[in-house]
């Protein structure tokens, strides 16, 4: 059977690094951090910092991009949500279905 993204710690790290490197290549003024979701042991999150000037449309574009790459890596099993707790910080939450 096909393995899901995140079925091993090394796969999770590889996926997170890929997403962060691709997005920060386009938005080189920002910083990103990838790790486990502190509120959900079955999820991961990407924190995107220094994005106060980034329009909401770019947030949703990045969310779709992260989800699409995740769906490919997880064979269609990835769901991504985003929130903007402050103008300068976006949080993407990643879960496999």
Secondary structure, 3 states (H helix, E strand, C coil): CCCCCCCCHHHHHHHHHHHHHHHHHHCCCCEEEEEECCCCCCEEEEEEECCCCCCHHHHHHHHHHHHHHHHHHCCCCEEEEEEEEECCEEEEEEEEC
